[in-house]
Amino acid sequence: MRALLIATYEMGRQPFGLASPAAWLRNAGVEVTCVDLARERLRDDSVTQAQLVAFFLPMHMATRLAVPVIRKIRSLNPSAHLCGYGLYAMLNESLLRDLGAHSVLGAEFESDLEALAIALREGTPPPQPIADTALPHLAFKVPDRRGLPPPTSYATLHDSTGSTRCVGYTEASRGCRHTCRHCPIVPVYKGRFRVVPINIVLADIGNQVEMGVRHITFGDPDFFNGPVHAIEVVQRLADTYPDLTYDVTIKVEHLLAHAKYLATLRDTGCAFVTSAVESFDNHVLEILNKGHSSQDIARAVASCRTAGLVLTPTFVAFTPWTTLESYCAYLQAIASLDLVDAVAPIQLAIRLLLPEGSSLLTHKEVAEVVGEFDKNMLSYSWCHADPRVDALQAEVIALVGQHGTASRRAIFEEIWTLAHERAVLHCPPLARNTQARVAIPYLNEPWYC
């Protein structure tokens, strides 16, 4: 029995979503080939020899990139059993079925993928997926990264000293206990999360350290969903690998509620904390159900600075409620909080995405502006009531794309000037940063989609 696991894009990371199920399948005696199309080409013979071809679909861009590949595989090997798994597989089940997928798996997919492969090997009917209201408790296995491109093929960390570090990736928990309306995790996990045993996490990290990794990204949607578990993980990590650094993602409200742990993050090697700030507009934050206010954002920035932690916020800069004036205010808030150098330029251009299954679709203010589902973009369309806002977003995304190697501050300054010009507002001089750019650690592949 041969299985081919395919990833199309995972933000510059070696795909955890291939390595983890590979461990389960190989343990069951399945011959597994893993292909990361973001870093390598798909060989025809790997397709034609596979009885099971499964696509890992953790995000929107990965799903869009998978569509033409699925069509190609159907042509090369029409007898193969096609499967999609991951967050966006569940959200796009009808699309995947139309493309010829036989199975669609969602949250906590490893055991289901293993059962599917065994059924195909034994010639029994593939198991029916469990109801989407159920969420299994898996006996996690250490991911098996054999056959994937080495960690040196992926993103690197530029640390606070100006040096670079090879980056690895793991997960200490999955899902999220929160229900932000725009988040793709919510329709699948429905406010639930699962922790991964610490020994599994450390074993996965240890294997990557042996391959040259010197920094770990924890991919947990919110590292402080289980704060006691999270702190034990990083304390054990620091004891075992004292020279290793890491980064985590934590909600604004958790940065405030668990501020007592921020110093522990600093002392155990946390290079930076990503937080989905999304907006400084309290009305937008309420629509998104973020659970924090603009005042909370300022408090979280201050708490992180007091603890000696770098906070790198992410945003949904363009929404149906953005105006030319509020976009300028958004830039001004970033500048006033001295976050210019901490914000990846793409964050200044991101437009609200409405994928299939988004909880936002049920909000009355979204229902007033949403259009038809776009099968090419894999999202519901929306146009701003003021076409100048859509035009500005197009200009901003073009600027970001054109100046990929420029400094964050240089790109911000261009967007700052452009936005004030389009809003016909006085453009004040941008205050200089109080912290040197080299002091802000960052990954060199910051796209977040």
Sequence and secondary structure as in RCSB ss.txt:
>XXXX:A:sequence
MRALLIATYEMGRQPFGLASPAAWLRNAGVEVTCVDLARERLRDDSVTQAQLVAFFLPMHMATRLAVPVIRKIRS
LNPSAHLCGYGLYAMLNESLLRDLGAHSVLGAEFESDLEALAIALREGTPPPQPIADTALPHLAFKVPDRRGLPP
PTSYATLHDSTGSTRCVGYTEASRGCRHTCRHCPIVPVYKGRFRVVPINIVLADIGNQVEMGVRHITFGDPDFFN
GPVHAIEVVQRLADTYPDLTYDVTIKVEHLLAHAKYLATLRDTGCAFVTSAVESFDNHVLEILNKGHSSQDIARA
VASCRTAGLVLTPTFVAFTPWTTLESYCAYLQAIASLDLVDAVAPIQLAIRLLLPEGSSLLTHKEVAEVVGEFDK
NMLSYSWCHADPRVDALQAEVIALVGQHGTASRRAIFEEIWTLAHERAVLHCPPLARNTQARVAIPYLNEPWYC
>XXXX:A:secstr
 EEEEEE   TTS  HHHHHHHHHHHHTT EEEEEETTTS   HHHHHT SEEEEE  SHHHHHHHHHHHHHHHH
H TTSEEEEESHHHHHTHHHHHHHT SEEE SS HHHHHHHHHHHHHT        TT            TTS  
GGGS EEE TTS EEEEEEE SEEE S   TT TTHHHHTT EEE  HHHHHHHHHHHHHTT  EEEE  S TTS
SHHHHHHHHHHHHHH TT EEEEE  HHHHHHTGGGHHHHHHTTEEEEEEEEE S HHHHHHHT S  HHHHHHH
HHHHHHHT  EEEEE  B TT  HHHHHHHHHHHHHTT GGGS GGGGT B    TT GGGGSHHHHTTEEEEET
TTTEEEE  SSHHHHHHHHHHHHHHHHTTTS HHHHHHHHHHHHHHHTT         SS GGGS EES     
